[in-house]
Amino acid sequence: MAKSSSILWNRTVQAYLSPRGDTLLFLLAIISVVSLLTNELSRSYAFAADFEGFDADDFEYDEESNDAAIPSQHSPPLSATTLAQSSTPESHHGPPTPELEDPAPVGGELGGKPPHASSTLDFWDEDEFEGIPFQISDPIVDSQGLRSEPPAAAAEIIVISPEPTSPQKFSLRSYVIEIVCISFLIVFAINFFIGKRQNELIALCWASQFATKDSIFDKNFSLLGTGDGKEDAPLLLKEGQNVFKFYASGRRFCQGLLATMELRCRHDLISRLTDLLFSNTDTITFEVVMNDDAMDHVVLAVARKKMAKSMHKEARDLQRFATLMPAAPSGRRWLAEDLMVVTESKEVAGDLISDAVIDQVFGVKAFEQTGKGFISLHFSDQHPGSRKNILFLKFALPGANHMPDMTRLVSLVPYYIDLIGRYKLSPQARAKTEASRAKAAQEAFKELQNLRQEAVLRKKAEKKKLMEEAEAKLSAEAVRRKEEKERSRKMKKVTPKVKMLRSH
C-alpha cells in the first residue's frame, strides 16, 4: 500500500511539473529545491528507523533531526540541478554511477568534527525515485569543498586596483621643439627692432652729414626733401625697413636729383645670417635727370673691370654705342688698374675724366682711400626709357660713424652736373656720334617696323583661324552658298566693265 501511494504521489507531482505553455523557470527552481529537502529528510529518517519504505502519512519530523539534516544558514547555497522527465511512467534503470568521488575531508578543515561515513548512493531507493536520473550531492561534502577551494567565478572576478603612479618629473627634453620655436620668435623680434634701428641710424647719419644746413647738397640745391621748402619737412622718405630716398632740386642743367639708399635687411634674421656668408653692402644710387639741351652726345661708364664688362653686355645703350677702352690715352695720367672705362669715343673719356677727378678719386693713390666706396658711374644721353639724359652714380655706404669718408665721392655729383652741362663735343667727334646715332635710329626704326609687321601677321593668322573654326561649324548648304557668293565676286572682278552710250 505504501508503494502504491508513493507512486500515486509522484505521478501527481509530475502532472503539476509538466510544462503548460510558457511555464515560469522560477517555479521549476522551487520544485527542485523542495525535492532535495524531501530526499534529505527521507534519508535521515531511514537511517534512524532502518526500514525500506515509508508512507507519506506516517512521516513525522523531529526538530533535532530536521536541524541536523538542513545545512546551516552560513553554508553556501546548494548547486542547482536539472530534472529530466522520462518518456515512460516506469523505468528499471538503476542509480547513475558517480564519475568522481570526493575524497574524505581532513578533520582539521571541518573544525574537529568526524567525517560523514555514508555515501549518497547508500540510501538510493529505486521504487521511490523511479524515473529521476539525477545525483543528489552531499551538503556536508559540498560545504567542505566550497570552503576548501574557492569557486572559479570568484577567482575570475578579481578587481585589481591600479597602483598609484608617481607624478612625472618636469623635463626640458620633452619641450625641445617648443623651446626652439619660441626662442626663434623672440630672437627674430629682437633682431627686427635692432636692425630697423640700425638702418634708420645709417640713413639719418648720411642725411645729417650731406643734406643739412651748410652741407654739400644744401650749397648746390635750393630745395631739399619733399616738404616744399618747409623747415620742419622731413629730408628722407622711408619706403621700407631698408629703403630710404632723398630728393633735391633747384639747380641749373638738371631737373632734379633722387638718391636711393638700399641698405642690408638687418631687420630680417635670415637675411642677416646670409650676409655672414655673402658679402652684401649698403649702397646709395644718385639719379640725376639732365635737361634736354644741357647734355651733348655722351655715353660713358666707369667701373671695376669685371663689373664694366657685365655692364657693357647688359646695358642697351652701352652695348649699341660704346666700346671697352682698355688702354689709356697717350701722354696722360689715367685711372687705377682695377678700373675700366666703357665709352663712345676716347675724346669724351679724356675730357670727362679730368686730372682733378683722377687726383681726388680715380688716381692710384686716391683710389686706395676711396676705392672701397666707389662702385660705378654711368652717363648716357641714349638711356632706354622715358628720360634719355640721365647720370647714374653708385657708391657704397660706410658705417654710421664713418660717413665723412665718402665726402669725395658725394662731391662728384654736383661736379659732373656742371661739367656735363657745359661740355661740348668737337666737330669731328660730333660727326661720328651723329652718324652712329642715325644708324642706331634706322636700326630702331627697322625693328619697330618688323614688330608692327609681326603684329599684323599675327592678327591675320588669328582672324584666319577664327574663320576656319566658324566654317567648320557651318552646314553643307551654308558652305555651298558661301562658295557661290565667292565665285560670283571673283567673276565680277574678271569680267570687263562695259559702258553703254545712248545715241541721239
C-alpha positions as CSV (number, residue, x, y, z in Angstrom):
1,M,0.0,0.0,0.0
2,A,2.9,2.3,0.8
3,K,4.5,1.6,-2.6
4,S,1.3,2.4,-4.5
5,S,0.7,5.6,-2.5
6,S,4.2,6.8,-3.3
7,I,3.8,6.1,-6.9
8,L,0.5,8.0,-6.9
9,W,2.1,10.9,-5.2
10,N,5.0,11.0,-7.7
11,R,2.5,11.0,-10.6
12,T,0.6,13.8,-9.1
13,V,3.9,15.9,-8.8
14,Q,4.9,15.0,-12.3
15,A,1.5,16.2,-13.6
16,Y,2.0,19.6,-11.9
17,L,5.6,19.8,-13.1
18,S,4.7,19.1,-16.8
19,P,5.1,22.3,-18.8
20,R,2.0,24.1,-19.9
21,G,2.7,26.8,-22.4
22,D,5.1,29.3,-21.1
23,T,5.8,27.9,-17.6
24,L,8.0,30.1,-15.4
25,L,11.5,28.9,-14.7
26,F,11.2,30.2,-11.2
27,L,8.6,27.5,-10.5
28,L,11.0,24.8,-11.7
29,A,13.7,26.0,-9.3
30,I,11.4,26.0,-6.3
31,I,10.2,22.4,-7.1
32,S,13.8,21.2,-7.4
33,V,14.8,22.7,-4.0
34,V,11.7,21.0,-2.4
35,S,12.7,17.7,-3.9
36,L,16.2,18.0,-2.5
37,L,14.9,18.7,1.0
38,T,12.5,15.8,0.8
39,N,15.3,13.5,-0.2
40,E,17.5,14.5,2.7
41,L,14.7,14.1,5.2
42,S,13.7,10.7,3.9
43,R,17.4,9.5,4.0
44,S,18.0,10.7,7.6
45,Y,14.7,9.0,8.7
46,A,15.5,5.8,7.0
47,F,18.9,5.7,8.7
48,A,17.3,6.2,12.1
49,A,14.3,3.7,11.7
50,D,16.1,1.2,9.4
51,F,13.2,0.2,7.1
52,E,12.8,0.2,3.3
53,G,9.7,2.2,2.6
54,F,7.6,4.7,4.2
55,D,4.2,6.2,3.9
56,A,3.5,9.9,3.5
57,D,1.0,9.9,6.3
58,D,3.3,8.2,8.8
59,F,6.3,10.6,8.2
60,E,7.0,12.9,11.2
61,Y,9.6,15.4,11.6
62,D,11.9,15.6,14.6
63,E,13.3,19.0,15.4
64,E,16.7,17.7,16.2
65,S,16.9,15.5,13.1
66,N,15.5,18.4,11.0
67,D,18.1,20.8,12.3
68,A,20.9,18.3,11.6
69,A,19.6,17.5,8.1
70,I,19.2,21.1,7.0
71,P,22.5,22.8,6.3
72,S,23.5,25.9,8.2
73,Q,22.5,29.3,7.0
74,H,26.1,30.3,6.7
75,S,26.9,27.5,4.3
76,P,27.0,28.3,0.6
77,P,23.8,27.5,-1.4
78,L,23.3,24.1,-3.0
79,S,24.2,23.7,-6.6
80,A,21.2,23.8,-8.9
81,T,20.2,20.5,-10.6
82,T,18.2,19.9,-13.7
83,L,15.3,17.5,-13.8
84,A,14.9,15.2,-16.8
85,Q,11.5,13.5,-17.1
86,S,11.4,10.0,-18.5
87,S,9.3,9.2,-21.6
88,T,7.7,6.2,-19.9
89,P,6.0,6.2,-16.5
90,E,8.2,3.4,-15.2
91,S,11.8,2.7,-15.6
92,H,14.2,-0.1,-14.5
93,H,17.4,1.8,-14.7
94,G,19.5,1.8,-11.6
95,P,21.2,4.7,-10.0
96,P,23.8,6.6,-12.1
97,T,27.4,5.7,-11.5
98,P,29.3,8.6,-10.0
99,E,32.0,9.9,-12.2
100,L,34.1,11.4,-9.4
101,E,34.1,10.7,-5.7
102,D,35.1,13.5,-3.4
103,P,38.0,12.5,-1.1
104,A,37.4,12.3,2.6
105,P,37.8,15.8,4.1
106,V,40.6,16.4,6.5
107,G,39.5,16.7,10.1
108,G,41.2,20.0,10.6
109,E,39.2,21.6,7.9
110,L,35.9,20.8,9.5
111,G,36.8,22.1,12.9
112,G,37.3,18.7,14.6
113,K,34.0,17.0,13.5
114,P,34.1,13.4,12.3
115,P,33.6,13.0,8.6
116,H,30.4,11.7,7.1
117,A,30.6,8.0,6.8
118,S,27.8,7.1,4.4
119,S,27.8,7.9,0.7
120,T,24.9,9.4,-1.3
121,L,24.2,6.1,-3.1
122,D,23.7,4.0,0.1
123,F,20.2,5.3,0.5
124,W,19.0,5.1,-3.1
125,D,15.6,3.6,-3.5
126,E,14.6,2.5,-7.0
127,D,10.9,2.4,-6.2
128,E,10.8,5.8,-4.5
129,F,12.9,7.8,-7.0
130,E,11.9,6.0,-10.2
131,G,12.3,7.9,-13.4
132,I,14.5,10.7,-11.9
133,P,18.1,10.0,-13.0
134,F,20.0,12.7,-11.1
135,Q,22.5,12.6,-8.4
136,I,22.0,14.3,-5.0
137,S,25.1,15.9,-3.7
138,D,26.0,15.7,-0.1
139,P,25.6,19.1,1.5
140,I,28.4,18.5,4.0
141,V,30.9,17.5,1.3
142,D,29.8,20.4,-0.8
143,S,30.2,22.8,2.0
144,Q,33.7,21.4,2.7
145,G,34.6,21.7,-1.0
146,L,33.4,25.2,-1.2
147,R,35.3,26.2,1.9
148,S,38.5,24.5,0.9
149,E,38.6,25.6,-2.8
150,P,37.2,29.0,-3.9
151,P,34.9,28.9,-6.9
152,A,36.3,29.7,-10.4
153,A,33.9,32.5,-10.9
154,A,35.0,34.2,-7.7
155,A,38.6,33.8,-8.8
156,E,38.0,35.3,-12.1
157,I,36.2,38.4,-10.8
158,I,39.2,40.0,-9.1
159,V,39.4,43.7,-9.2
160,I,43.0,44.8,-9.5
161,S,43.3,48.2,-8.0
162,P,45.7,50.4,-10.0
163,E,48.9,51.2,-8.3
164,P,49.4,54.8,-7.5
165,T,51.7,56.3,-10.2
166,S,54.2,58.7,-9.1
167,P,53.9,62.2,-10.8
168,Q,56.3,62.6,-13.8
169,K,59.1,64.9,-13.3
170,F,59.4,68.1,-15.5
171,S,61.9,67.6,-18.2
172,L,63.1,70.1,-20.8
173,R,63.9,67.4,-23.3
174,S,60.2,66.8,-24.0
175,Y,59.7,70.5,-25.0
176,V,62.7,70.9,-27.2
177,I,60.7,71.9,-30.3
178,E,58.5,74.4,-28.5
179,I,61.6,76.0,-26.8
180,V,63.4,76.2,-30.1
181,C,60.4,77.8,-31.9
182,I,59.7,80.3,-29.1
183,S,63.4,81.2,-28.9
184,F,63.5,81.8,-32.7
185,L,60.5,84.1,-32.5
186,I,62.0,86.0,-29.6
187,V,65.3,86.4,-31.4
188,F,63.5,87.3,-34.6
189,A,61.5,90.1,-32.9
190,I,64.6,91.4,-31.1
191,N,66.6,91.4,-34.3
192,F,63.7,93.2,-36.1
193,F,63.7,96.2,-33.8
194,I,67.5,96.3,-33.6
195,G,68.0,96.0,-37.4
196,K,65.3,98.6,-38.0
197,R,67.0,101.0,-35.7
198,Q,70.4,100.4,-37.3
199,N,69.2,101.1,-40.8
200,E,67.4,104.3,-39.6
201,L,70.6,105.4,-37.9
202,I,72.7,104.9,-41.0
203,A,70.2,106.9,-43.1
204,L,69.9,109.7,-40.6
205,C,73.7,109.9,-40.3
206,W,74.0,110.3,-44.1
207,A,71.3,112.9,-44.2
208,S,72.9,114.9,-41.3
209,Q,76.3,114.7,-43.0
210,F,75.3,115.7,-46.6
211,A,71.7,117.2,-46.5
212,T,71.6,119.5,-43.5
213,K,72.5,123.2,-43.4
214,D,75.9,124.2,-44.9
215,S,76.4,120.7,-46.4
216,I,77.2,119.7,-50.0
217,F,73.6,119.4,-51.2
218,D,72.4,122.4,-49.3
219,K,75.0,124.6,-51.1
220,N,74.3,123.1,-54.5
221,F,70.5,122.7,-54.5
222,S,67.8,125.1,-53.4
223,L,65.2,122.5,-52.4
224,L,65.9,119.5,-50.2
225,G,63.4,116.9,-49.4
226,T,59.7,116.7,-50.3
227,G,58.4,119.3,-47.9
228,D,58.1,122.3,-50.4
229,G,60.8,124.3,-48.6
230,K,59.3,124.0,-45.1
231,E,61.7,123.9,-42.2
232,D,60.1,121.0,-40.4
233,A,59.7,118.9,-43.5
234,P,61.5,115.5,-43.4
235,L,64.5,115.1,-45.6
236,L,64.2,111.4,-46.1
237,L,61.3,109.3,-47.4
238,K,61.1,105.8,-45.9
239,E,59.8,103.3,-48.4
240,G,60.7,100.2,-46.4
241,Q,62.7,99.0,-43.5
242,N,65.8,99.1,-45.6
243,V,65.0,101.6,-48.4
244,F,65.3,105.4,-47.9
245,K,65.0,108.1,-50.6
246,F,66.3,111.7,-50.7
247,Y,65.1,114.3,-53.2
248,A,66.8,117.5,-54.2
249,S,66.0,120.1,-56.9
250,G,66.7,123.7,-57.9
251,R,69.9,123.6,-59.8
252,R,70.9,124.6,-63.3
253,F,71.5,122.0,-66.1
254,C,69.2,119.4,-64.3
255,Q,65.6,118.8,-63.4
256,G,66.3,117.1,-60.1
257,L,68.2,114.6,-58.1
258,L,67.0,111.4,-56.5
259,A,69.2,109.5,-54.1
260,T,68.1,105.9,-53.2
261,M,69.7,104.2,-50.2
262,E,69.3,100.4,-50.3
263,L,70.6,99.0,-47.0
264,R,71.0,95.5,-45.9
265,C,68.0,93.7,-44.5
266,R,69.2,93.9,-40.9
267,H,65.7,93.6,-39.6
268,D,65.4,90.2,-41.2
269,L,67.1,87.5,-39.2
270,I,67.5,85.1,-42.1
271,S,69.0,87.9,-44.3
272,R,71.4,88.8,-41.5
273,L,72.6,85.2,-41.4
274,T,73.1,85.1,-45.2
275,D,75.0,88.4,-45.0
276,L,77.6,86.5,-43.0
277,L,78.2,84.1,-45.9
278,F,77.8,86.5,-48.8
279,S,79.4,90.0,-48.5
280,N,76.5,92.4,-49.1
281,T,77.0,96.1,-48.7
282,D,74.8,99.2,-48.2
283,T,74.6,101.2,-51.4
284,I,73.3,104.6,-52.4
285,T,72.5,105.5,-56.0
286,F,72.3,109.1,-57.3
287,E,70.0,109.5,-60.3
288,V,70.3,113.0,-62.0
289,V,67.8,113.9,-64.8
290,M,69.6,116.4,-67.1
291,N,67.8,119.0,-69.2
292,D,67.3,118.1,-72.9
293,D,69.6,121.0,-74.1
294,A,72.1,120.7,-71.4
295,M,73.7,117.3,-72.4
296,D,75.7,116.6,-75.5
297,H,76.3,113.2,-77.1
298,V,77.8,111.5,-74.2
299,V,77.9,107.7,-73.4
300,L,80.4,106.8,-70.7
301,A,80.7,104.3,-67.9
302,V,83.5,103.7,-65.3
303,A,83.6,100.6,-63.0
304,R,85.8,97.8,-61.9
305,K,86.9,95.5,-64.7
306,K,84.6,92.6,-64.1
307,M,81.6,94.9,-63.5
308,A,82.4,97.1,-66.5
309,K,82.3,94.0,-68.8
310,S,78.9,93.0,-67.4
311,M,77.6,96.5,-67.8
312,H,78.7,96.6,-71.4
313,K,76.8,93.4,-72.1
314,E,73.6,94.2,-70.2
315,A,73.1,98.0,-70.7
316,R,71.5,98.5,-74.0
317,D,73.0,102.0,-74.7
318,L,76.5,100.8,-73.8
319,Q,76.1,97.8,-76.0
320,R,75.0,99.8,-79.0
321,F,77.1,102.9,-78.8
322,A,80.1,102.3,-76.6
323,T,83.1,100.0,-76.5
324,L,85.7,98.9,-73.9
325,M,88.7,101.2,-73.6
326,P,91.5,99.1,-72.1
327,A,94.4,101.4,-72.8
328,A,94.9,104.9,-71.5
329,P,95.2,108.0,-73.9
330,S,98.7,108.8,-74.8
331,G,100.6,111.2,-72.7
332,R,98.0,111.4,-69.8
333,R,97.6,110.0,-66.3
334,W,94.9,107.5,-66.1
335,L,92.8,105.5,-63.7
336,A,93.9,102.8,-61.3
337,E,94.5,99.4,-62.7
338,D,91.3,98.0,-61.1
339,L,89.1,100.3,-63.1
340,M,88.0,100.2,-66.7
341,V,86.2,102.7,-69.0
342,V,83.4,102.0,-71.4
343,T,83.0,105.0,-73.8
344,E,81.7,106.0,-77.2
345,S,84.9,107.9,-78.1
346,K,88.2,108.5,-76.5
347,E,87.7,112.2,-76.6
348,V,84.7,112.0,-74.3
349,A,86.6,109.8,-71.9
350,G,89.6,112.1,-71.8
351,D,87.5,115.2,-71.3
352,L,85.2,113.9,-68.6
353,I,87.9,112.1,-66.6
354,S,89.9,115.1,-65.9
355,D,93.1,115.5,-63.8
356,A,91.1,116.8,-60.9
357,V,88.9,113.7,-60.8
358,I,92.0,111.5,-61.0
359,D,93.7,113.3,-58.2
360,Q,90.7,113.2,-55.9
361,V,89.0,109.8,-56.7
362,F,90.3,107.7,-59.6
363,G,94.0,108.0,-59.3
364,V,96.3,105.3,-58.0
365,K,96.9,106.9,-54.6
366,A,93.4,108.4,-54.2
367,F,91.7,105.2,-55.1
368,E,93.4,103.4,-52.2
369,Q,91.3,105.7,-49.9
370,T,88.1,106.0,-51.9
371,G,88.2,102.7,-53.7
372,K,86.1,100.9,-51.0
373,G,83.2,103.2,-51.5
374,F,83.2,103.5,-55.3
375,I,81.0,101.1,-57.4
376,S,80.2,102.6,-60.8
377,L,79.2,105.7,-62.7
378,H,77.1,105.8,-65.9
379,F,76.4,108.8,-68.1
380,S,74.2,108.5,-71.2
381,D,72.0,110.6,-73.5
382,Q,70.5,107.4,-75.0
383,H,69.2,105.7,-71.9
384,P,66.3,103.4,-72.7
385,G,63.2,104.8,-71.1
386,S,61.1,107.9,-70.8
387,R,64.0,110.1,-70.0
388,K,67.2,109.7,-72.0
389,N,69.6,112.2,-70.5
390,I,70.5,110.7,-67.1
391,L,73.5,110.4,-64.9
392,F,73.9,107.4,-62.5
393,L,76.5,107.4,-59.7
394,K,76.5,104.4,-57.4
395,F,78.6,104.3,-54.1
396,A,78.9,102.0,-51.1
397,L,77.8,103.5,-47.8
398,P,80.2,103.2,-44.9
399,G,79.1,102.7,-41.3
400,A,77.2,105.3,-39.3
401,N,80.4,106.6,-37.7
402,H,82.4,106.8,-40.9
403,M,80.1,108.9,-43.1
404,P,82.8,111.7,-43.7
405,D,84.9,109.1,-45.6
406,M,82.6,109.3,-48.6
407,T,82.8,113.1,-48.9
408,R,84.9,113.0,-52.1
409,L,82.6,110.6,-53.7
410,V,79.5,112.6,-53.0
411,S,81.3,115.7,-54.3
412,L,81.3,114.0,-57.8
413,V,77.6,114.5,-58.1
414,P,77.5,118.3,-58.4
415,Y,80.8,118.3,-60.1
416,Y,79.6,116.2,-63.1
417,I,76.3,118.0,-63.3
418,D,78.2,121.2,-64.1
419,L,80.8,119.5,-66.2
420,I,78.4,117.7,-68.5
421,G,76.1,120.6,-68.6
422,R,78.8,122.8,-70.0
423,Y,80.6,120.1,-72.1
424,K,80.5,120.4,-75.9
425,L,82.0,117.9,-78.4
426,S,84.4,118.8,-81.1
427,P,83.1,118.8,-84.7
428,Q,84.9,115.5,-85.6
429,A,83.6,113.7,-82.5
430,R,80.1,115.1,-83.1
431,A,80.1,113.9,-86.7
432,K,81.0,110.4,-85.5
433,T,78.4,110.4,-82.7
434,E,75.7,111.7,-85.0
435,A,76.5,109.1,-87.6
436,S,76.3,106.3,-85.0
437,R,73.0,107.7,-83.7
438,A,71.5,107.9,-87.1
439,K,72.5,104.3,-87.8
440,A,71.0,103.3,-84.4
441,A,67.8,105.3,-85.3
442,Q,67.5,103.4,-88.6
443,E,68.0,100.1,-86.8
444,A,65.5,101.0,-84.2
445,F,63.0,102.0,-87.0
446,K,63.5,98.7,-88.8
447,E,63.0,96.9,-85.5
448,L,59.8,98.8,-85.0
449,Q,58.6,98.0,-88.5
450,N,59.4,94.4,-88.0
451,L,57.5,94.4,-84.8
452,R,54.5,96.0,-86.5
453,Q,54.5,93.5,-89.4
454,E,54.7,90.7,-87.0
455,A,51.8,92.1,-85.1
456,V,49.8,92.5,-88.3
457,L,50.6,88.9,-89.4
458,R,49.7,87.6,-86.0
459,K,46.3,89.3,-86.2
460,K,45.7,87.9,-89.7
461,A,46.6,84.5,-88.6
462,E,44.3,84.7,-85.6
463,K,41.5,86.0,-87.8
464,K,42.0,83.3,-90.4
465,K,42.0,80.7,-87.7
466,L,38.7,82.1,-86.3
467,M,37.1,82.0,-89.8
468,E,38.2,78.4,-90.3
469,E,36.7,77.4,-87.0
470,A,33.5,79.2,-87.9
471,E,33.4,77.5,-91.3
472,A,33.9,74.1,-89.7
473,K,30.8,74.7,-87.6
474,L,28.6,75.7,-90.7
475,S,26.4,73.2,-92.5
476,A,27.0,71.9,-96.1
477,E,24.3,74.2,-97.5
478,A,25.8,77.3,-95.9
479,V,29.2,76.3,-97.3
480,R,27.8,75.9,-100.8
481,R,26.1,79.3,-100.7
482,K,29.3,80.9,-99.4
483,E,31.3,79.3,-102.2
484,E,28.8,80.5,-104.9
485,K,29.0,84.0,-103.4
486,E,32.8,84.0,-103.5
487,R,32.8,82.7,-107.1
488,S,30.4,85.4,-108.3
489,R,32.5,88.0,-106.6
490,K,35.6,86.8,-108.5
491,M,33.7,86.7,-111.8
492,K,32.8,90.3,-111.4
493,K,36.4,91.2,-110.9
494,V,37.5,89.3,-114.0
495,T,34.8,90.5,-116.4
496,P,35.5,93.9,-118.1
497,K,33.2,96.8,-117.4
498,V,31.1,97.8,-120.4
499,K,29.6,101.3,-120.7
500,M,26.6,101.8,-122.9
501,L,26.2,105.1,-124.8
502,R,22.9,106.3,-125.9
503,S,22.7,107.6,-129.5
504,H,20.7,110.7,-130.3
